[in-house]
Amino acid sequence: MRANTIGFYTLFTKEVWRFLKVITQTILTPAVTTLLYLVVFAQILEGRVEVYEGISYAAFLVPGLVIMAMIQNAFANSSSSLIQSKMNGNLVFVLLAPISVWEFYLAFVLATVVRGLLVGAVVYVAALWFVTLPIHHPALVLLFAVVGSAILGALGVIAGIWASKYDQLAAFQNFIVLPLSFLSGVFYSVHTLPPFWQQATFWNPFFYMIDGFRHGVIGVSDVDPWKSLLVCLLFLAVVSAVCLVMLKKGYKIRG
C-alpha cells in the first residue's frame, strides 16, 4: 500500500487541534498543577536537602517535574482520544479511511509529542520565576523529551485500545503510569534509597527518561545519560511493536 500522506497529516492535524481547542485544560492546567509541586517541595526542602553538590534542591527538582508533566500528558492525549472515539462510536470512520497501521500509530504518537513538548516548555518557562536554570545540553534535553513523550504516547494508544470503558483507562493510568512516574527519581536521587529499592528503580524505564532529561538540564545524573537513552529507545521499540500488533489485529477496535 502506498503511503497516504494526506490521510496521515489529516489525522495528525485533527489530534493536535483536538487538544489545542481546550488549551486551558490540556496545557495550562497541567502546568499549574506541576508548579504547585515545585512551590510546595522547594519551599519545604530548599536549604535542607542537597542531592548533588553545588546544586539547589529546586534546580534538581525542576527537570524531573518538567519531564513528568510531559510524559503524563502525552499518555493522557492519545489514550483519552481513543477511548472517547470508541465510546462515541466515531472511531469507525478513522478505521474506514485508507490509512495504514503505521500512519495511524505515527499520527497519534506525534500529536502526543507535540502536546508533551508544549506542556514541558510552559512548565520550564514558568519555573524560571522560582529558580535560575540554564540548560547544559539542549540537544539531549530535546532528545529525551521527544523519546519520553513518544513512549507514553504509544502506551496511551495501547491503553486506549485495550480499555473498553473509562474505568479501565483510569485503572491503567492510576496503577501503572502514575506509580512508575512518581517512583522514578523525580523528587529524590536513586542513590539515597536502600539497596533493594535502588535495584527496583533500575528496572523502572521511567527512571531513565527522567534521569537522562535531568542530565541534559543540569549536567549531572545518577546514571550515564547514554545508557539512559539506550534503555529509552529499547522501551520505545517494545511498546511501539505491541501497539502496531494490536492495531494490525484490530484488537478491540474492529468488530
C-alpha positions as CSV (number, residue, x, y, z in Angstrom):
1,M,0.0,0.0,0.0
2,R,1.3,3.4,-0.9
3,A,1.8,5.9,1.9
4,N,-1.2,8.0,2.4
5,T,0.5,11.3,3.4
6,I,-2.8,13.3,3.2
7,G,-4.6,10.9,5.5
8,F,-1.7,10.8,7.9
9,Y,-1.4,14.6,8.0
10,T,-5.2,15.0,8.4
11,L,-5.3,12.6,11.3
12,F,-2.2,14.2,12.9
13,T,-3.7,17.7,12.5
14,K,-7.0,16.5,13.9
15,E,-5.3,15.2,17.0
16,V,-3.3,18.4,17.5
17,W,-6.3,20.6,17.1
18,R,-8.3,18.4,19.5
19,F,-6.1,19.4,22.4
20,L,-5.4,23.0,21.2
21,K,-9.1,23.8,21.3
22,V,-9.2,23.2,25.0
23,I,-5.7,24.6,25.7
24,T,-6.6,25.7,29.2
25,Q,-7.4,22.1,30.2
26,T,-4.7,20.3,28.2
27,I,-1.7,22.7,28.6
28,L,-2.2,25.4,31.2
29,T,-3.9,23.3,33.9
30,P,-1.2,20.5,33.9
31,A,1.5,23.3,34.1
32,V,-0.2,24.9,37.1
33,T,-0.5,21.6,38.9
34,T,3.1,20.8,38.3
35,L,4.2,24.2,39.5
36,L,2.3,23.6,42.8
37,Y,4.7,20.6,43.4
38,L,7.6,22.9,42.8
39,V,6.3,25.6,45.2
40,V,5.5,23.1,48.0
41,F,8.5,20.9,47.8
42,A,11.0,23.6,47.0
43,Q,9.8,25.8,49.9
44,I,9.8,23.0,52.4
45,L,13.1,21.3,51.4
46,E,15.2,24.1,49.9
47,G,18.3,24.5,52.0
48,R,17.6,21.3,53.9
49,V,18.3,18.8,51.0
50,E,21.2,18.9,48.6
51,V,21.1,16.0,46.2
52,Y,24.1,17.0,44.1
53,E,26.9,19.2,45.5
54,G,26.5,22.8,44.4
55,I,23.0,22.3,43.0
56,S,20.0,23.5,44.9
57,Y,17.1,21.2,45.5
58,A,14.8,23.4,43.4
59,A,17.2,23.1,40.4
60,F,17.3,19.3,40.9
61,L,13.5,19.2,41.1
62,V,12.5,21.2,38.1
63,P,13.8,18.9,35.3
64,G,12.0,15.9,36.9
65,L,8.8,17.9,37.2
66,V,9.0,19.1,33.6
67,I,9.5,15.6,32.1
68,M,6.9,14.1,34.4
69,A,4.4,16.6,33.3
70,M,5.3,15.9,29.7
71,I,5.0,12.1,29.8
72,Q,1.8,12.1,31.9
73,N,0.1,14.5,29.4
74,A,1.5,12.6,26.4
75,F,-0.2,9.4,27.8
76,A,-3.4,11.3,28.5
77,N,-3.6,12.7,25.0
78,S,-3.6,9.5,23.0
79,S,-5.4,7.4,25.5
80,S,-8.3,9.9,26.0
81,S,-8.6,10.5,22.3
82,L,-9.0,6.8,21.5
83,I,-11.3,5.9,24.4
84,Q,-13.6,8.9,23.5
85,S,-13.7,7.8,19.9
86,K,-14.6,4.3,20.9
87,M,-17.2,5.3,23.4
88,N,-18.8,7.9,21.0
89,G,-18.7,5.4,18.1
90,N,-16.8,7.6,15.7
91,L,-13.6,5.6,15.6
92,V,-15.0,3.5,12.8
93,F,-14.8,6.5,10.4
94,V,-11.0,6.7,11.0
95,L,-10.6,2.9,10.5
96,L,-12.6,3.1,7.2
97,A,-10.0,5.5,5.8
98,P,-7.2,4.1,3.7
99,I,-4.6,4.7,6.4
100,S,-2.0,2.0,7.3
101,V,-1.4,1.0,10.9
102,W,2.0,2.8,10.8
103,E,0.3,6.0,9.7
104,F,-2.4,5.6,12.4
105,Y,0.3,5.0,15.0
106,L,2.6,7.9,13.9
107,A,-0.3,10.4,13.7
108,F,-1.4,9.7,17.3
109,V,2.1,9.4,18.8
110,L,3.5,12.5,17.0
111,A,0.5,14.5,18.2
112,T,1.2,13.4,21.8
113,V,4.8,14.5,21.3
114,V,3.6,18.0,20.3
115,R,1.4,18.2,23.4
116,G,4.2,16.9,25.6
117,L,6.7,19.5,24.3
118,L,4.2,22.3,24.8
119,V,3.5,21.3,28.4
120,G,7.2,20.9,29.1
121,A,8.0,24.3,27.6
122,V,5.3,26.1,29.6
123,V,6.4,24.4,32.9
124,Y,10.0,25.2,32.3
125,V,9.4,28.9,31.5
126,A,7.1,29.3,34.5
127,A,9.7,27.6,36.7
128,L,12.3,30.2,35.8
129,W,10.3,32.6,38.1
130,F,11.4,30.4,41.0
131,V,14.9,29.2,40.1
132,T,17.6,30.2,37.5
133,L,18.1,27.1,35.4
134,P,20.2,27.3,32.2
135,I,20.1,24.2,30.0
136,H,23.5,22.5,29.8
137,H,22.9,20.1,26.9
138,P,19.9,21.4,24.8
139,A,20.1,18.6,22.2
140,L,20.0,15.9,24.9
141,V,17.0,17.7,26.6
142,L,15.1,17.7,23.3
143,L,16.0,14.1,22.5
144,F,14.8,12.7,25.9
145,A,11.7,15.0,25.7
146,V,10.7,13.6,22.3
147,V,11.5,9.9,23.1
148,G,9.8,10.1,26.5
149,S,6.7,11.7,25.1
150,A,6.6,9.1,22.3
151,I,6.9,6.2,24.7
152,L,4.0,7.4,26.8
153,G,2.1,8.3,23.6
154,A,2.4,4.7,22.4
155,L,1.5,3.5,25.9
156,G,-1.6,5.7,25.7
157,V,-2.6,4.1,22.3
158,I,-2.2,0.7,23.9
159,A,-4.3,1.7,26.9
160,G,-6.9,3.3,24.7
161,I,-7.2,0.2,22.5
162,W,-7.3,-2.1,25.5
163,A,-9.8,-0.2,27.6
164,S,-13.5,-0.8,26.9
165,K,-14.7,1.9,29.3
166,Y,-13.3,4.9,31.2
167,D,-12.9,3.0,34.4
168,Q,-10.4,0.6,32.8
169,L,-8.4,3.5,31.3
170,A,-8.3,5.2,34.7
171,A,-7.1,2.0,36.3
172,F,-4.3,1.8,33.7
173,Q,-3.2,5.3,34.5
174,N,-3.6,5.2,38.2
175,F,-2.0,1.7,38.8
176,I,0.7,1.8,36.1
177,V,1.6,5.2,34.7
178,L,1.3,7.3,37.9
179,P,3.3,4.9,40.2
180,L,6.0,4.4,37.6
181,S,6.4,8.2,37.1
182,F,6.3,9.2,40.8
183,L,8.7,6.4,41.8
184,S,11.3,7.2,39.2
185,G,13.5,9.7,40.9
186,V,11.6,12.9,40.3
187,F,11.8,14.0,43.9
188,Y,14.9,12.2,45.0
189,S,18.2,10.6,43.8
190,V,18.2,6.9,43.4
191,H,21.4,6.7,45.4
192,T,19.6,7.9,48.6
193,L,17.4,4.7,48.5
194,P,18.1,1.4,50.3
195,P,19.8,-1.2,48.1
196,F,16.5,-3.1,47.4
197,W,14.7,0.0,46.2
198,Q,17.7,1.1,44.2
199,Q,17.6,-2.2,42.2
200,A,13.9,-1.9,41.8
201,T,14.2,1.6,40.5
202,F,16.8,0.5,37.9
203,W,14.0,-1.8,36.4
204,N,11.7,1.2,36.0
205,P,12.1,2.6,32.5
206,F,10.6,5.9,33.5
207,F,13.6,6.4,35.7
208,Y,15.9,6.5,32.7
209,M,13.7,9.1,30.9
210,I,13.8,11.4,33.9
211,D,17.4,10.9,34.8
212,G,18.6,11.4,31.2
213,F,16.5,14.6,30.9
214,R,17.8,15.9,34.2
215,H,21.4,15.4,32.9
216,G,20.5,17.5,29.8
217,V,19.3,20.3,32.0
218,I,21.7,20.5,35.0
219,G,24.6,18.4,33.7
220,V,24.6,15.7,36.3
221,S,22.6,12.5,36.8
222,D,22.5,9.1,38.6
223,V,23.5,7.0,35.6
224,D,25.3,7.6,32.3
225,P,22.9,9.5,30.0
226,W,23.8,7.4,27.0
227,K,22.8,4.3,28.9
228,S,19.5,6.0,29.8
229,L,19.0,6.9,26.1
230,L,19.6,3.3,25.1
231,V,17.1,2.0,27.6
232,C,14.5,4.5,26.5
233,L,15.0,3.7,22.8
234,L,14.6,-0.1,23.6
235,F,11.5,0.6,25.6
236,L,10.1,2.7,22.8
237,A,10.7,-0.1,20.3
238,V,8.9,-2.6,22.6
239,V,5.8,-0.5,23.2
240,S,5.7,0.5,19.6
241,A,5.8,-3.1,18.4
242,V,3.0,-4.0,20.9
243,C,1.0,-1.1,19.7
244,L,1.4,-1.9,16.0
245,V,0.5,-5.6,16.5
246,M,-2.7,-4.5,18.4
247,L,-3.6,-2.1,15.6
248,K,-2.9,-4.7,12.8
249,K,-5.0,-7.3,14.5
250,G,-7.8,-4.8,15.2
251,Y,-7.8,-5.8,18.8
252,K,-11.0,-4.3,20.4
253,I,-11.4,-1.7,17.6
254,R,-12.7,-3.8,14.8
255,G,-15.9,-5.9,15.1
